[in-house]
Amino acid sequence: MTPKTEFNCLPTIIGSMPQTDAKEACSLVAKYLPDLPAWPQLPKRHLENMYVQFSEGFPGIVLEGDKAYVERSADFDSRLEQLYNADAENDPANYGISTEYAAGLHAFLALKEKHPKMVKGQTTGPITWGLMVTDREQRGILYDDLLAEALAKFLRLKAMWQERFLRQIAPDTIIFVDEPYLTSLGTAFVTIPNEQVTTLLEVVLSGITGLKGVHCCGSTDWSLLLKSSTDILSFDTYNYADSLGCYPAEVKAFVERGGSIAWGIIPNEEDTVARESLGSLNDRLGEAMAPFTLDGLPFKQLVAQSLLTPSCTLASLSDEASVRALELLSELSARVRSKYSL
């Protein structure tokens, strides 16, 4: 974990947005998130869902529509060897993300002119990617020991490449590892031991030299992430505040050793965004934070070591509702920062 960073409740996003025009999406990010912009993932575009988007270059990868699977083709072994060599040499040059797979990432380079001090990127995590990318029998490659090790190294190189790419825009970066399927740990759907989860996740995180975060948009065993090397824990505060509230001691220890919490307080459902107000969200955020101060963690310290985000993807919203969510996010951050003179 890197030394403590005081974000002071700056706003940023998880990544995905509903727009299909990359320049439009980047303009919205620049307008509402000038201090910590994140490149927009645009899953309504071809090749940009969170599984396919990071598949480019994996040995044996085959795309069919919005799905990806692995086939042990004739050159599979040689490409696997190339992957292991690149990982050993910390050389992500052949594992980048092209414009075809991430138009928003490449359009994001225009933000160089605005000189942000820090920018955020994101990649799909090894558990989620390994479950949704399958073999020909529709079995997640996470359950193949060889492919599980390879996919972690592959995503490590993807994160490393992305971090270097983003430093063309700003000297400081955050890379989030998005792991929605951590909500399924301990169920019949994800039958892997916690030790393997931790090992694979740490492989990916080890490729990130700047700040690193992990996002999960549901309830999970938060102790696994709070004890990891991540600098930022990101969670759906709007719907699952109580789930993190079950780990007060672990959260306190995480914050005291320099960790930050990204509070996903802005809802991502159409009717809920329309119903909520700045005041109601401010109250909800305060209620979510309050339990962690009962054992001596100063509220102002918690606020200082926090980010504010949507609960998860904004791609589930209409274009108009996504703008409203960004407005609420920006306004809530300004209110909190003003109240605590941050």
Phi, psi and omega per residue, in radians:
M1 nan 2.371 3.118
T2 -1.369 2.879 3.119
P3 -1.004 2.769 -3.077
K4 -0.931 2.335 3.038
T5 -2.052 2.243 3.114
E6 -1.711 1.762 3.120
F7 -1.405 -0.387 3.099
N8 0.968 0.754 3.067
C9 1.055 0.605 2.981
L10 -1.082 2.600 3.109
P11 -1.614 2.537 2.950
T12 -2.668 -3.116 -3.109
I13 -2.126 2.877 3.105
I14 -1.239 -0.670 3.076
G15 2.652 -1.046 -2.993
S16 -1.272 2.455 3.102
M17 -2.350 2.762 -3.050
P18 -1.439 -0.244 -3.100
Q19 -1.133 2.748 3.061
T20 -1.954 -0.252 3.097
D21 -1.625 2.040 -3.042
A22 -1.109 -0.696 -3.123
K23 -1.170 -0.678 3.095
E24 -1.093 -0.797 -3.134
A25 -1.085 -0.736 3.134
C26 -1.169 -0.588 3.092
S27 -1.119 -0.700 3.107
L28 -1.156 -0.733 3.098
V29 -1.051 -0.795 -3.123
A30 -1.127 -0.620 -3.102
K31 -1.246 -0.815 -2.997
Y32 -1.692 -0.305 -3.085
L33 -2.265 0.941 -3.010
P34 -1.153 -0.497 -3.071
D35 -1.503 -0.448 3.120
L36 -2.552 1.210 3.140
P37 -1.244 2.611 3.078
A38 -2.170 2.472 -3.131
W39 -1.221 2.433 -3.052
P40 -1.499 2.183 2.953
Q41 -1.462 2.400 -3.019
L42 -2.156 1.355 -2.995
P43 -1.153 -0.215 3.066
K44 -1.368 -0.161 3.025
R45 -1.524 2.688 3.096
H46 -1.076 2.390 3.075
L47 1.298 0.214 -3.067
E48 -2.020 0.291 2.957
N49 -1.292 2.866 -2.914
M50 -1.232 -0.155 3.116
Y51 -1.696 -0.878 3.135
V52 -1.157 -0.668 -3.021
Q53 -0.982 -0.561 -3.100
F54 -1.887 0.369 -3.098
S55 -1.632 -0.268 -3.028
E56 -1.012 2.037 3.084
G57 1.752 -0.085 3.142
F58 -1.295 2.426 -3.126
P59 -0.986 2.238 3.065
G60 1.326 0.153 -3.059
I61 -1.218 2.388 3.094
V62 -2.307 2.330 3.133
L63 -1.866 2.340 3.023
E64 -2.311 1.779 -3.073
G65 1.123 -2.175 -3.133
D66 -1.713 0.324 -3.135
K67 -2.083 2.696 3.125
A68 -2.274 2.411 3.043
Y69 -2.442 2.897 -3.089
V70 -1.960 2.303 3.101
E71 -2.168 2.291 -3.115
R72 -1.384 1.433 -3.097
S73 -1.319 3.120 -3.066
A74 -1.069 -0.589 -3.119
D75 -1.712 0.250 -3.059
F76 -1.035 -0.847 -3.069
D77 -1.111 -0.706 -3.129
S78 -1.193 -0.651 3.111
R79 -1.230 -0.583 3.075
L80 -1.157 -0.701 3.100
E81 -1.112 -0.701 3.098
Q82 -1.075 -0.703 3.118
L83 -1.089 -0.810 -3.125
Y84 -1.141 -0.660 3.111
N85 -1.151 -0.743 3.119
A86 -1.092 -0.691 3.119
D87 -1.136 -0.771 -3.128
A88 -1.108 -0.540 -3.103
E89 -1.680 0.069 -3.092
N90 0.891 0.823 -3.078
D91 -2.082 1.668 -3.087
P92 -1.563 0.202 -2.985
A93 -0.950 -0.638 -3.103
N94 -1.632 0.209 -3.084
Y95 -2.239 0.644 3.114
G96 -1.377 -3.057 3.131
I97 -2.133 2.002 -3.047
S98 -1.393 2.911 3.119
T99 -1.021 -0.617 -3.133
E100 -1.060 -0.587 -3.110
Y101 -1.636 -0.309 -3.078
A102 -2.688 1.323 -3.138
A103 -1.071 -0.636 -3.124
G104 -1.155 -0.599 3.121
L105 -1.137 -0.763 -3.093
H106 -1.340 -0.584 3.041
A107 -1.176 -0.423 -3.125
F108 -1.097 -0.416 3.141
L109 -1.024 -0.416 3.128
A110 -1.098 -0.328 3.135
L111 -1.236 -0.128 3.067
K112 -0.948 -0.589 -3.100
E113 -1.192 -0.368 -3.123
K114 -1.602 -0.161 3.025
H115 0.970 0.890 3.032
P116 -1.141 2.618 3.135
K117 -1.383 -0.469 -3.089
M118 -2.565 2.521 3.060
V119 -2.299 2.788 -3.100
K120 -2.075 2.444 2.991
G121 -2.210 3.135 -3.099
Q122 -2.761 2.666 3.054
T123 -2.482 2.679 3.050
T124 -1.226 2.444 -3.083
G125 -1.410 2.902 -3.033
P126 -1.166 -0.565 -3.133
I127 -1.236 -0.886 -3.128
T128 -1.110 -0.803 -3.124
W129 -1.138 -0.703 -3.105
G130 -1.241 -0.352 3.067
L131 -1.502 -0.611 -3.047
M132 -1.579 -0.384 2.975
V133 -1.583 2.188 -2.955
T134 -2.113 3.051 2.925
D135 -1.581 -3.030 -3.106
R136 -1.128 -0.384 3.140
E137 -1.596 0.209 3.113
Q138 1.169 0.431 3.086
R139 -1.708 2.249 -3.124
G140 -0.977 2.364 -3.099
I141 -1.200 -0.165 3.055
L142 -1.038 -0.460 -3.082
Y143 -1.538 0.030 3.023
D144 -1.781 2.003 -3.014
D145 -0.984 -0.738 -3.137
L146 -1.123 -0.818 -3.099
L147 -1.250 -0.551 3.102
A148 -1.111 -0.765 3.097
E149 -1.129 -0.731 -3.118
A150 -1.155 -0.723 -3.091
L151 -1.166 -0.590 3.098
A152 -1.151 -0.744 3.098
K153 -1.142 -0.681 3.124
F154 -1.084 -0.844 3.138
L155 -1.202 -0.507 3.021
R156 -1.060 -0.796 3.122
L157 -1.153 -0.659 3.091
K158 -1.057 -0.795 3.141
A159 -1.129 -0.721 3.135
M160 -1.094 -0.797 3.118
W161 -1.071 -0.784 -3.107
Q162 -1.106 -0.722 3.126
E163 -1.052 -0.782 3.122
R164 -1.147 -0.654 3.107
F165 -1.091 -0.798 -3.084
L166 -1.199 -0.410 3.121
R167 -1.276 -0.055 2.928
Q168 -1.240 -0.360 -3.090
I169 -1.716 -0.777 -3.080
A170 -2.544 2.614 -3.114
P171 -1.235 -0.475 -3.102
D172 -1.941 2.431 -3.066
T173 -2.357 2.728 2.916
I174 -2.195 2.326 3.009
I175 -2.053 2.105 3.075
F176 -1.644 2.458 3.003
V177 -1.810 1.989 -3.037
D178 -1.602 2.136 -3.038
E179 -2.300 1.175 3.127
P180 -1.063 -0.512 -3.065
Y181 -1.402 0.033 2.973
L182 -1.145 -0.304 3.080
T183 -1.158 -0.315 -3.094
S184 -1.674 0.060 3.110
L185 -1.005 2.389 3.106
G186 1.472 0.036 3.105
T187 -1.832 3.061 3.114
A188 -1.170 -0.335 -3.098
F189 -1.340 -0.588 -3.130
V190 -2.167 1.665 -3.066
T191 -1.813 1.058 3.069
I192 -2.192 2.584 -3.105
P193 -1.263 2.682 3.117
N194 -0.999 -0.580 -3.123
E195 -1.087 -0.657 3.122
Q196 -1.222 -0.678 3.081
V197 -0.988 -0.881 -3.121
T198 -1.082 -0.770 -3.114
T199 -1.073 -0.854 -3.102
L200 -1.150 -0.708 3.131
L201 -1.120 -0.727 -3.129
E202 -1.172 -0.542 3.060
V203 -1.045 -0.827 3.141
V204 -1.141 -0.803 -3.118
L205 -1.085 -0.491 -3.100
S206 -1.191 -0.290 3.103
G207 -1.468 -0.074 -3.080
I208 -1.819 2.078 -3.107
T209 -1.627 -0.415 3.065
G210 -1.514 -2.706 3.114
L211 -1.231 2.527 -3.108
K212 -2.341 2.471 -3.141
G213 -2.294 2.827 3.026
V214 -2.218 2.298 3.132
H215 -2.021 2.313 3.000
C216 -2.391 2.216 -3.007
C217 -1.741 0.741 3.094
G218 -2.873 -2.810 3.112
S219 -1.628 2.397 3.119
T220 -2.638 -3.066 3.033
D221 -1.420 1.582 -3.030
W222 -1.145 -0.364 -3.133
S223 -1.086 -0.560 3.109
L224 -1.053 -0.752 -3.093
L225 -1.386 -0.644 -3.127
L226 -1.165 -0.401 3.114
K227 -1.688 -0.007 -3.118
S228 -1.431 -3.068 -3.136
S229 -1.501 0.094 -3.125
T230 -1.137 2.570 3.089
D231 -1.596 -0.426 -3.039
I232 -2.364 2.262 3.017
L233 -1.823 2.128 -3.108
S234 -1.986 2.250 -3.109
F235 -2.564 2.832 3.134
D236 -1.344 1.591 -3.111
T237 -1.257 -0.605 -3.063
Y238 -1.051 -0.725 -3.062
N239 -1.829 -0.359 -2.983
Y240 -2.309 0.572 3.141
A241 -1.017 -0.670 -3.101
D242 -1.127 -0.498 -3.086
S243 -1.167 -0.710 3.080
L244 -1.292 -0.489 3.134
G245 -1.103 -0.239 3.088
C246 -1.375 -0.055 -3.083
Y247 -2.190 0.920 -3.054
P248 -1.107 -0.702 -3.122
A249 -1.167 -0.724 -3.135
E250 -1.177 -0.677 3.110
V251 -1.140 -0.749 3.131
K252 -1.052 -0.809 3.139
A253 -1.099 -0.691 3.133
F254 -1.084 -0.826 -3.133
V255 -1.179 -0.718 -3.097
E256 -1.155 -0.460 3.097
R257 -1.626 0.187 3.004
G258 1.941 -0.015 -3.101
G259 -1.275 2.749 3.118
S260 -2.137 2.697 3.085
I261 -1.975 2.285 3.008
A262 -1.756 1.929 -3.043
W263 -1.545 1.921 3.140
G264 -1.434 1.305 -2.944
I265 -1.633 -0.258 -3.131
I266 -1.606 2.116 -3.075
P267 -1.165 2.784 -3.132
N268 -2.171 0.528 3.028
E269 -1.982 2.420 -2.981
E270 -0.927 -0.925 -3.072
D271 -1.216 -0.556 -3.121
T272 -1.254 -0.699 3.078
V273 -1.044 -0.706 -3.133
A274 -1.186 -0.558 -3.052
R275 -1.432 -0.574 -3.047
E276 -1.352 2.733 3.114
S277 -2.227 2.977 3.091
L278 -1.025 -0.745 -3.131
G279 -1.139 -0.763 -3.096
S280 -1.178 -0.642 3.128
L281 -1.268 -0.604 3.069
N282 -1.088 -0.769 3.107
D283 -1.113 -0.727 -3.108
R284 -1.145 -0.678 3.099
L285 -1.123 -0.784 3.120
G286 -1.053 -0.701 3.125
E287 -1.156 -0.618 3.136
A288 -1.231 -0.623 -3.103
M289 -1.392 -0.562 -2.966
A290 -0.939 -0.769 -3.070
P291 -1.029 -0.448 -3.065
F292 -1.394 -0.116 3.130
T293 -1.696 -0.037 -3.060
L294 -1.221 -0.433 -3.108
D295 -1.808 0.429 3.014
G296 1.764 0.054 3.070
L297 -1.403 2.004 -3.092
P298 -1.040 2.335 -3.114
F299 -1.041 -0.700 -3.113
K300 -1.156 -0.591 3.074
Q301 -1.152 -0.741 3.129
L302 -1.073 -0.760 3.117
V303 -1.105 -0.752 -3.119
A304 -1.092 -0.623 -3.104
Q305 -1.707 0.750 -3.103
S306 -2.312 2.674 2.929
L307 -2.057 2.753 3.028
L308 -2.035 2.375 -3.105
T309 -2.510 2.966 2.869
P310 -1.148 2.859 -3.114
S311 -1.121 -0.598 3.080
C312 -2.885 -2.544 -3.110
T313 -0.997 2.530 2.979
L314 -1.650 -0.059 -3.098
A315 -1.171 -0.275 3.114
S316 -1.347 -0.169 -3.086
L317 -1.710 2.833 2.937
S318 -1.217 2.878 3.111
D319 -0.995 -0.748 -3.090
E320 -1.156 -0.743 -3.133
A321 -1.202 -0.569 3.111
S322 -1.143 -0.635 3.078
V323 -1.147 -0.723 3.096
R324 -1.066 -0.709 3.107
A325 -1.090 -0.729 3.104
L326 -1.142 -0.668 3.097
E327 -1.087 -0.825 3.130
L328 -1.080 -0.718 3.134
L329 -1.081 -0.839 -3.132
S330 -1.117 -0.755 -3.114
E331 -1.195 -0.678 3.129
L332 -1.138 -0.753 3.089
S333 -1.022 -0.797 -3.134
A334 -1.079 -0.697 3.140
R335 -1.134 -0.829 -3.127
V336 -1.099 -0.786 -3.120
R337 -1.116 -0.653 3.109
S338 -1.202 -0.738 -3.095
K339 -1.086 -0.671 -3.080
Y340 -1.818 0.221 3.090
S341 0.921 0.833 -3.096
L342 -1.692 nan nan
